[in-house]
């Protein structure tokens, strides 16, 4: 597999900027709770590209991607696309957590707890996290 532009491919710079500028309300809400290492010092970035995909949120230390799904993700084409996307990300050792938009809007604390538990399960041994 070609590794040259696996992370932050320059061809996606404009698209990543556009996505950051035009966040959905759900993305804004979650970002306000995970930015600036608010979850126990774990740093997240938003609209991070890996291979041919742009992730909603990504924690480089633990290789955890968080994807937020609206109703369009229940359509068959989207389900198949998401499955292929997850298969690719798993092939480069990235774990994906998916949340429906309504989960973020209706039960943010539960979502944050789920993210935190996943981060703890993925933290590399002997790494020191700053706070």
Secondary structure by P-SEA (a helix, b strand, c coil): cccccccccccaaaaaaaaaacccaaaaaaaacccccccccbbbbccccccccccccccccccbbbbbbccccccaaaaaaaaaaaaaaaaabbbbbbbcaaaaaccaaaaaaaaaaaaaacccccccccc
